[in-house]
Amino acid sequence: VDALKKQLASTEEKLTRSDNQATDTAAQLENSHEQLQSTKVALDEANEALRVAKRDAQDALDAQKRDSEEELAKLRLSGTQTMAEKEDETRRIFREHNDAVDALKKQLSETEDKLAQNENEAVAAQRGLNQKLAAEAERLAQSARTCAER
């Protein structure tokens, strides 16, 4: 009977220890569960913050892309305007060049006309001079003949 009592006391002691260990394990599990819940809440909050940050970053990238596209469009327009301005400048230069060439042609034509007029006048003057010289020579010859006859 004593041996059975000892065995019973030993078994009760083991059960108590086992019960205490089960209680400790349950408390640890409960603590772990609470820590997991806290961790899950923190992860959920972090994930939401990441989603917000990602959305904000995407919005910023989209805005930057729009700005870049607008700037590119402005540059293209500016380049087109610059090309148009260069074409206008080239046309203006050609127009001025053609106007200058036309003015020089007109001046050359006027100069040629004056030269032709001067040549005609010189020829006419030469003819007149030749006629005067011929008349004077005839007069001198007549005078010489008259002198010779006297």
Buried (B, 14 or more C-beta within 10 A) or exposed (E): EEEEEEEEEEEEEEEEEEEEEEEEEEEEEEEEEEEEEEEEEEEEEEEEEEEEEEEEEEEEEEEEEEEEEEEEEEEEEEEEEEEEEEEEEEEEEEEEEEEEEEEEEEEEEEEEEEEEEEEEEEEEEEEEEEEEEEEEEEEEEEEEEEEEEE
